[in-house]
Amino acid sequence: MARTPASAGRHVTPAAAAEIGRLDACGQAALARAGGVSPRELTEAAIVRIEALDPTLNAVSHRAFDQALAASERLDPRGVDSPLYGVPWLAKEGLDYPGMPTRFGSRLFADAPPATAAYPFAQRLDAAGLVAVGKSAAPEFALLPATEPLLYGPTRNPWDLALSAGGSSGGAAAAVAAGLTPVAHAADGGGSIRIPASCCGVFGLKPSRLQHVRARGHHWAEDLLVSDTLLSRSVRDVHWTTWLTAQTPGERPVRRDLQPLRIAVCLTSLEGAQPDPEVAEAVRAAGRLCEGLGHHVADIAPPVDGPCVAQAFKVFWGYLAAEAAALAEPRQAGRPREAVLEPWTIGLADWSRSLTGADLEAAFTDAAHATVALERAFADWDVILSPVVRTPPPPIGALAPTQPFEILRARMFDYVAYTQLHNLTGAPAFSAPLAWSSAGAPIGVMAAAARGQDERLLQLAYQLEEAAPWADRWPGWSVGGEAGHANLGG
């Protein structure tokens, strides 16, 4: 095979790349700070892993290897006081990053030129010495909880290549689960950090509203619904990320003992449905684990008017699709909209035409009522445990954008009927990989707290990670799995 410019002068062997890839971001950074490897070698190792494993996973939508190698060589540890120094990462499709195109997972932007500037979120990561090696796949305009865009094709789950990796940050979660990079950017407007984290067996925290510096431009949905972070296999990586990108950086994260918490368990979805039995048992087992750690645990009914919250989210989602359709009109260049937009985007935009100003007003009112109701619940409970999604990861195709609109609409909103509550209210929530289905697929458990209580959630996550460690559980198609390791030449 001909050598590409990115591989010229490479010194990292596949075996070494796999060994490095089994470390989390903090572990890789420690190697670099100690002089065991250089930032360039960390970047080379990530490139080796991507080239070996991603042709099967399809998690990386854009490769920026030469750019990354050049950036890694410019790093100087004397000017970077960072726990993630030299660590490779992936930006999500919709995040502007200089030198890389912002395609939004859409054929409409297939020919997008490279971005020329970044917002503060990416700038903070650059300043901390992280190295962007490319972009991760996402569904068109992040409108689905599965990553199967027509522009790139489906991203596959490293635990079972026939299963969905979730979405919208599915490429990020699959990449981290497989060990392509130790961290990857994820954005959550309705569950898009927590859902793929659950599907792929990694840790993902949706921070509180306005917790981090701006990741994209001013927009009502960005500022109301969306939170950004880096997905990882370890709590400490995510904890450091929240510190590096915080609006108001405080003291450096320190792991502390956690006082006993009042933890509620709620299994009922916003639509009033119960989860798959294996998902229900995963949440109950997490509750028992918390009891064993000294916390007080009890069942509760949904603390908000679930159907009203679910309807508010549907209205907001419809408006977002309508914006995407309007954006397409001047770019179609005489092409039918079916040639540049996916059937799901078109169907949701068409459905949104039935919405009125009264519907939008009601959505904002219901979101405000839910915020008050959730605050009242958190006066009685420190944390609420629930499913992330109703079922284990579905098969690829079940949530594809080509499904008939009414079928997909029912499936999609039923599937995500837990996570959007925290986007509408601004509360923080995480998905931790605490269970696996009888078929061996990950099942994440969600924990939520009052807005601003991100630190409390992370301290609970540390406890759970220590009590039920997941670091040594690797999917088959990964640097720690049999199939993936064999593909790396191990």
C-alpha positions as CSV (number, residue, x, y, z in Angstrom):
1,M,0.0,0.0,0.0
2,A,1.3,3.5,-0.9
3,R,2.4,5.6,2.1
4,T,0.3,8.7,2.6
5,P,1.9,12.0,3.7
6,A,0.4,11.4,7.2
7,S,2.2,8.2,7.6
8,A,5.6,9.5,6.4
9,G,8.2,9.3,9.2
10,R,5.9,7.4,11.5
11,H,7.6,5.8,14.5
12,V,4.7,4.2,16.4
13,T,4.1,0.6,15.8
14,P,0.5,-0.9,15.7
15,A,1.3,-2.8,19.0
16,A,2.4,0.4,20.7
17,A,-0.6,2.3,19.3
18,A,-2.9,-0.2,20.8
19,E,-1.1,-0.1,24.1
20,I,-1.3,3.7,24.3
21,G,-5.0,3.5,23.1
22,R,-5.9,1.5,26.2
23,L,-5.1,4.5,28.4
24,D,-7.5,7.2,29.1
25,A,-6.7,10.8,28.2
26,C,-5.1,11.6,31.6
27,G,-3.0,8.4,31.3
28,Q,-1.8,9.4,27.8
29,A,-1.1,13.0,28.9
30,A,1.0,11.6,31.8
31,L,3.1,9.7,29.4
32,A,3.8,12.8,27.4
33,R,4.5,15.0,30.4
34,A,6.9,12.4,31.7
35,G,8.7,12.2,28.4
36,G,7.8,8.6,27.7
37,V,6.3,9.6,24.4
38,S,6.0,12.9,22.6
39,P,2.7,14.6,21.6
40,R,3.6,13.7,18.0
41,E,3.8,10.1,19.0
42,L,0.4,10.3,20.8
43,T,-1.0,11.7,17.6
44,E,0.7,9.1,15.4
45,A,-0.7,6.4,17.6
46,A,-4.2,7.8,17.2
47,I,-3.8,7.9,13.4
48,V,-2.6,4.2,13.4
49,R,-5.7,3.2,15.4
50,I,-8.1,5.2,13.2
51,E,-6.6,3.7,10.0
52,A,-6.8,0.2,11.3
53,L,-10.2,0.2,13.0
54,D,-12.3,3.0,11.5
55,P,-12.9,1.6,8.0
56,T,-15.2,-0.9,9.8
57,L,-16.7,1.5,12.4
58,N,-17.1,4.6,10.2
59,A,-16.9,6.9,13.2
60,V,-14.5,9.4,11.7
61,S,-16.1,11.7,9.1
62,H,-13.0,13.8,8.3
63,R,-9.4,13.0,8.8
64,A,-7.0,15.9,9.4
65,F,-3.8,13.9,10.1
66,D,-1.2,16.2,8.5
67,Q,-2.8,19.2,10.3
68,A,-2.8,17.2,13.6
69,L,0.8,16.1,13.3
70,A,1.9,19.7,12.6
71,A,0.0,20.9,15.6
72,S,1.5,18.2,17.9
73,E,5.0,19.3,16.9
74,R,4.3,22.9,17.9
75,L,3.3,21.9,21.5
76,D,5.7,23.0,24.2
77,P,5.0,21.6,27.7
78,R,6.7,24.6,29.3
79,G,3.8,26.8,28.1
80,V,0.9,24.3,28.8
81,D,-0.2,23.6,32.3
82,S,-2.8,21.0,31.5
83,P,-3.8,17.5,32.6
84,L,-4.7,16.7,29.0
85,Y,-1.5,17.9,27.3
86,G,-0.8,16.3,24.0
87,V,-3.9,14.2,23.9
88,P,-5.6,13.6,20.5
89,W,-9.3,14.2,20.2
90,L,-12.1,14.4,17.6
91,A,-14.4,17.4,17.0
92,K,-18.0,16.7,16.2
93,E,-19.4,17.3,12.7
94,G,-21.1,20.6,13.7
95,L,-18.3,22.2,15.6
96,D,-16.3,24.8,13.7
97,Y,-12.6,23.9,13.8
98,P,-10.0,25.8,11.7
99,G,-8.8,23.8,8.7
100,M,-11.7,21.3,8.8
101,P,-15.0,21.5,7.0
102,T,-18.3,21.9,9.0
103,R,-20.7,19.6,7.1
104,F,-23.4,19.0,9.7
105,G,-23.7,15.4,8.5
106,S,-25.6,16.7,5.5
107,R,-25.3,16.4,1.7
108,L,-26.3,20.1,1.7
109,F,-22.8,20.9,3.0
110,A,-20.9,18.1,1.3
111,D,-18.6,20.7,-0.4
112,A,-18.2,23.0,2.7
113,P,-14.8,24.7,2.7
114,P,-12.6,24.4,5.8
115,A,-13.6,26.6,8.7
116,T,-11.3,29.6,9.4
117,A,-12.0,30.2,13.1
118,A,-13.1,28.4,16.3
119,Y,-15.4,29.4,19.1
120,P,-14.0,29.6,22.7
121,F,-14.8,25.9,23.5
122,A,-12.4,24.6,20.9
123,Q,-10.0,27.4,21.6
124,R,-9.8,26.3,25.3
125,L,-9.0,22.7,24.2
126,D,-6.3,24.0,21.9
127,A,-4.8,26.1,24.7
128,A,-4.8,23.0,27.0
129,G,-2.6,21.2,24.4
130,L,-5.2,18.8,23.0
131,V,-4.7,17.9,19.3
132,A,-7.6,17.6,17.0
133,V,-7.1,14.7,14.6
134,G,-10.3,15.0,12.7
135,K,-14.1,15.0,13.0
136,S,-16.6,12.5,14.2
137,A,-19.7,11.5,12.3
138,A,-23.2,12.7,13.3
139,P,-26.7,12.5,11.8
140,E,-27.9,15.3,9.6
141,F,-28.2,18.5,11.7
142,A,-28.0,16.3,14.8
143,L,-31.8,15.7,14.5
144,L,-31.8,11.9,15.2
145,P,-30.6,9.7,18.1
146,A,-28.8,7.4,15.7
147,T,-25.8,8.2,13.4
148,E,-26.7,7.0,10.0
149,P,-26.4,10.0,7.7
150,L,-26.8,9.5,4.0
151,L,-23.7,11.6,3.5
152,Y,-21.4,9.1,5.1
153,G,-23.4,5.9,5.9
154,P,-24.0,4.4,9.3
155,T,-21.5,4.5,12.2
156,R,-21.3,1.0,13.8
157,N,-21.3,0.1,17.4
158,P,-17.9,-1.4,18.5
159,W,-19.8,-3.9,20.8
160,D,-21.9,-5.3,17.9
161,L,-21.4,-4.0,14.4
162,A,-25.0,-4.6,13.6
163,L,-26.2,-2.2,16.4
164,S,-26.6,1.6,16.4
165,A,-23.9,3.7,18.0
166,G,-26.6,6.2,19.1
167,G,-26.7,9.8,18.3
168,S,-26.3,12.5,17.6
169,S,-22.7,12.2,18.9
170,G,-22.5,8.6,17.7
171,G,-19.2,8.9,15.9
172,A,-17.7,10.4,19.0
173,A,-19.0,7.6,21.3
174,A,-18.0,4.8,18.9
175,A,-14.5,6.3,18.5
176,V,-13.9,6.6,22.3
177,A,-15.4,3.1,23.0
178,A,-13.0,1.6,20.4
179,G,-10.0,3.5,21.6
180,L,-9.4,5.5,18.4
181,T,-9.0,8.6,20.6
182,P,-9.3,8.7,24.4
183,V,-11.8,11.7,24.2
184,A,-14.1,13.1,21.6
185,H,-16.3,16.2,21.5
186,A,-20.0,15.7,22.0
187,A,-22.9,18.1,22.0
188,D,-26.3,17.4,23.7
189,G,-29.5,19.2,22.6
190,G,-31.9,16.4,23.6
191,G,-29.7,13.5,24.8
192,S,-26.9,13.6,22.2
193,I,-24.1,13.1,24.8
194,R,-25.9,10.6,27.0
195,I,-27.6,8.4,24.4
196,P,-24.5,7.5,22.4
197,A,-22.6,7.1,25.7
198,S,-25.2,4.6,26.8
199,C,-25.2,2.8,23.4
200,C,-21.4,2.5,23.3
201,G,-20.5,1.9,26.9
202,V,-18.6,5.2,27.7
203,F,-19.1,8.0,30.2
204,G,-20.9,11.1,29.2
205,L,-21.9,14.2,31.2
206,K,-24.3,16.8,29.9
207,P,-23.3,19.9,31.9
208,S,-25.6,22.4,33.3
209,R,-26.9,25.1,31.0
210,L,-24.3,27.9,30.5
211,Q,-21.7,25.8,32.4
212,H,-19.1,26.0,29.6
213,V,-17.9,28.7,27.2
214,R,-19.5,29.1,23.9
215,A,-19.0,26.3,21.4
216,R,-21.0,27.7,18.5
217,G,-22.7,30.9,17.4
218,H,-25.7,32.6,19.1
219,H,-28.9,30.8,18.6
220,W,-32.0,30.3,20.8
221,A,-31.6,26.5,20.7
222,E,-27.9,26.6,21.3
223,D,-28.3,28.7,24.4
224,L,-31.5,27.0,25.7
225,L,-30.9,23.3,24.9
226,V,-27.3,22.5,24.0
227,S,-24.4,21.6,26.3
228,D,-20.9,20.4,25.2
229,T,-18.3,18.2,26.7
230,L,-15.8,15.5,25.7
231,L,-16.8,11.9,26.0
232,S,-14.4,9.5,27.6
233,R,-14.1,6.0,29.1
234,S,-13.1,7.6,32.5
235,V,-14.8,10.0,34.8
236,R,-11.6,11.9,35.5
237,D,-11.2,12.8,31.8
238,V,-14.7,14.3,31.7
239,H,-14.1,16.0,35.0
240,W,-11.0,17.8,33.7
241,T,-12.9,18.7,30.6
242,T,-15.6,20.5,32.6
243,W,-12.8,22.5,34.3
244,L,-10.9,23.3,31.2
245,T,-14.1,24.6,29.4
246,A,-16.0,26.2,32.3
247,Q,-17.5,29.6,32.0
248,T,-16.0,30.5,35.4
249,P,-13.0,28.2,36.2
250,G,-12.8,27.5,39.8
251,E,-10.4,25.3,41.8
252,R,-8.9,22.4,39.9
253,P,-11.1,19.2,40.2
254,V,-10.2,17.2,43.2
255,R,-11.7,13.9,44.1
256,R,-13.4,14.2,47.5
257,D,-15.4,11.9,49.8
258,L,-19.1,12.2,49.1
259,Q,-21.6,12.5,51.9
260,P,-24.6,10.2,51.8
261,L,-27.1,11.4,49.2
262,R,-30.9,11.2,48.8
263,I,-31.3,9.3,45.6
264,A,-34.6,8.8,43.8
265,V,-35.3,6.1,41.2
266,C,-37.8,7.0,38.4
267,L,-38.4,4.4,35.6
268,T,-41.4,6.0,33.9
269,S,-40.6,7.9,30.7
270,L,-42.0,11.4,29.8
271,E,-44.5,9.6,27.6
272,G,-45.7,7.5,30.5
273,A,-44.0,4.3,29.3
274,Q,-41.9,1.7,31.2
275,P,-38.4,0.7,29.9
276,D,-37.4,-2.6,28.5
277,P,-37.0,-5.1,31.4
278,E,-33.2,-5.3,31.0
279,V,-33.0,-1.5,31.2
280,A,-35.3,-1.4,34.2
281,E,-33.1,-3.9,36.0
282,A,-29.9,-1.9,35.1
283,V,-31.4,1.2,36.8
284,R,-32.6,-0.8,39.8
285,A,-29.2,-2.5,40.1
286,A,-27.6,1.0,40.1
287,G,-30.0,2.0,42.9
288,R,-28.9,-1.1,44.9
289,L,-25.3,-0.2,44.3
290,C,-25.9,3.3,45.6
291,E,-27.6,1.9,48.7
292,G,-24.6,-0.3,49.3
293,L,-22.4,2.9,49.1
294,G,-24.4,4.4,52.0
295,H,-26.9,6.5,50.0
296,H,-30.7,6.6,50.8
297,V,-32.6,5.3,47.7
298,A,-36.3,5.2,47.0
299,D,-38.7,5.0,44.1
300,I,-40.6,8.1,42.9
301,A,-43.2,9.0,40.3
302,P,-42.2,11.3,37.5
303,P,-41.6,14.8,39.1
304,V,-42.8,16.7,36.1
305,D,-45.8,16.7,33.7
306,G,-44.1,14.3,31.3
307,P,-46.5,14.5,28.3
308,C,-46.2,18.3,28.3
309,V,-42.4,18.2,28.4
310,A,-42.3,15.7,25.6
311,Q,-44.7,17.9,23.5
312,A,-42.5,21.0,24.1
313,F,-39.5,19.1,22.9
314,K,-41.3,18.0,19.8
315,V,-42.2,21.6,19.0
316,F,-38.7,22.8,19.4
317,W,-37.4,19.9,17.3
318,G,-39.9,20.8,14.6
319,Y,-38.8,24.4,14.5
320,L,-35.1,23.3,14.2
321,A,-36.0,21.1,11.2
322,A,-37.9,24.0,9.6
323,E,-34.8,26.2,10.0
324,A,-32.7,23.5,8.3
325,A,-35.1,23.3,5.4
326,A,-35.1,27.1,5.0
327,L,-31.3,27.0,5.1
328,A,-31.4,24.6,2.2
329,E,-33.4,26.7,-0.2
330,P,-30.7,29.1,-1.3
331,R,-28.1,26.3,-1.6
332,Q,-30.2,23.8,-3.6
333,A,-29.0,25.3,-6.9
334,G,-32.0,23.9,-8.8
335,R,-31.8,20.5,-7.2
336,P,-34.8,19.0,-5.6
337,R,-34.7,19.2,-1.8
338,E,-34.7,15.4,-1.7
339,A,-31.2,15.5,-3.3
340,V,-29.7,17.6,-0.4
341,L,-31.9,16.9,2.6
342,E,-32.8,13.6,4.2
343,P,-36.3,12.3,4.3
344,W,-36.5,12.7,8.1
345,T,-35.4,16.4,8.0
346,I,-37.9,17.0,5.2
347,G,-40.7,15.2,7.0
348,L,-40.1,16.9,10.3
349,A,-39.9,20.3,8.6
350,D,-43.2,19.6,6.8
351,W,-44.8,18.5,10.0
352,S,-43.7,21.7,11.7
353,R,-45.8,23.8,9.3
354,S,-48.8,22.7,11.4
355,L,-47.3,24.4,14.4
356,T,-48.5,27.9,15.4
357,G,-47.2,30.7,17.6
358,A,-49.5,29.3,20.3
359,D,-47.7,26.0,20.1
360,L,-44.4,27.6,20.5
361,E,-45.6,29.8,23.4
362,A,-47.0,26.7,25.1
363,A,-43.6,24.9,24.6
364,F,-41.7,27.7,26.4
365,T,-44.3,27.8,29.1
366,D,-44.2,24.1,29.7
367,A,-40.4,24.1,29.8
368,A,-40.6,26.8,32.4
369,H,-43.1,24.8,34.5
370,A,-41.0,21.7,34.2
371,T,-38.0,23.7,35.5
372,V,-39.9,24.8,38.6
373,A,-41.2,21.3,39.2
374,L,-37.8,19.7,38.8
375,E,-36.3,22.2,41.2
376,R,-39.0,21.3,43.8
377,A,-38.1,17.6,43.3
378,F,-34.4,18.4,43.9
379,A,-35.3,20.0,47.2
380,D,-36.3,16.5,48.4
381,W,-33.7,14.5,46.4
382,D,-30.1,15.1,45.6
383,V,-30.0,12.8,42.5
384,I,-32.6,11.1,40.3
385,L,-31.6,7.8,38.6
386,S,-33.4,6.8,35.5
387,P,-32.9,5.1,32.1
388,V,-31.1,7.0,29.4
389,V,-33.2,5.4,26.7
390,R,-36.0,2.8,26.9
391,T,-34.2,-0.1,25.2
392,P,-30.7,-1.4,24.7
393,P,-29.0,-0.2,21.5
394,P,-31.4,-0.8,18.5
395,P,-30.2,-2.4,15.2
396,I,-28.8,-0.2,12.5
397,G,-31.7,0.9,10.3
398,A,-34.4,1.1,13.0
399,L,-33.8,4.8,13.4
400,A,-32.5,5.5,9.9
401,P,-33.5,8.8,8.3
402,T,-35.0,6.9,5.4
403,Q,-37.7,5.2,7.6
404,P,-41.3,6.3,6.8
405,F,-41.8,9.6,8.6
406,E,-44.7,8.7,10.9
407,I,-43.0,5.4,11.9
408,L,-39.7,7.1,12.6
409,R,-41.4,10.0,14.5
410,A,-43.1,7.6,16.8
411,R,-39.9,5.5,17.4
412,M,-37.6,8.4,17.8
413,F,-39.6,10.3,20.4
414,D,-40.5,7.1,22.3
415,Y,-36.8,6.1,22.4
416,V,-35.5,9.5,23.7
417,A,-38.3,10.1,26.2
418,Y,-36.0,10.5,29.2
419,T,-33.1,12.7,28.3
420,Q,-34.8,15.9,26.9
421,L,-36.1,16.9,30.3
422,H,-32.6,18.1,31.3
423,N,-32.1,20.0,28.1
424,L,-35.4,21.9,28.6
425,T,-34.6,22.6,32.3
426,G,-30.9,23.2,32.1
427,A,-30.1,20.4,34.7
428,P,-26.9,18.3,34.5
429,A,-27.1,14.6,33.9
430,F,-24.7,11.8,33.0
431,S,-24.8,8.3,31.5
432,A,-22.5,5.8,33.1
433,P,-21.8,2.3,31.6
434,L,-23.0,0.2,34.6
435,A,-24.8,-2.7,32.8
436,W,-24.8,-4.8,29.7
437,S,-27.7,-6.6,28.1
438,S,-28.0,-10.4,27.9
439,A,-26.7,-10.0,24.3
440,G,-23.7,-8.1,25.5
441,A,-24.7,-4.6,24.5
442,P,-24.1,-1.7,26.9
443,I,-26.9,-0.2,29.0
444,G,-26.2,3.2,30.4
445,V,-27.8,4.5,33.6
446,M,-28.6,8.2,33.9
447,A,-28.2,10.3,37.0
448,A,-29.4,13.9,37.1
449,A,-29.1,16.6,39.7
450,A,-30.2,20.2,40.2
451,R,-28.8,22.8,37.9
452,G,-25.3,23.8,39.0
453,Q,-24.7,20.6,40.8
454,D,-22.4,19.1,38.2
455,E,-19.7,18.6,40.8
456,R,-22.0,16.5,43.0
457,L,-22.8,14.3,40.0
458,L,-19.2,13.8,39.1
459,Q,-18.4,12.8,42.7
460,L,-21.2,10.2,42.5
461,A,-19.8,9.1,39.2
462,Y,-16.4,8.6,40.7
463,Q,-17.9,6.4,43.4
464,L,-19.8,4.3,40.9
465,E,-16.7,3.9,38.7
466,E,-14.8,2.6,41.7
467,A,-17.5,0.4,43.0
468,A,-18.4,-1.1,39.6
469,P,-15.4,-0.5,37.4
470,W,-15.8,-0.6,33.7
471,A,-12.3,0.4,32.5
472,D,-11.3,-3.2,31.7
473,R,-14.5,-3.9,29.7
474,W,-13.7,-3.4,26.0
475,P,-15.9,-4.1,23.0
476,G,-14.7,-6.6,20.5
477,W,-13.9,-4.1,17.8
478,S,-11.5,-2.0,19.9
479,V,-7.9,-1.7,21.0
480,G,-8.8,-3.9,24.0
481,G,-11.0,-6.4,22.1
482,E,-10.0,-9.5,20.3
483,A,-11.2,-8.5,16.8
484,G,-9.9,-5.0,17.0
485,H,-6.6,-6.0,18.4
486,A,-6.1,-8.6,15.7
487,N,-6.8,-5.9,13.1
488,L,-4.0,-3.8,14.6
489,G,-1.6,-6.7,14.2
490,G,-1.7,-7.8,17.8
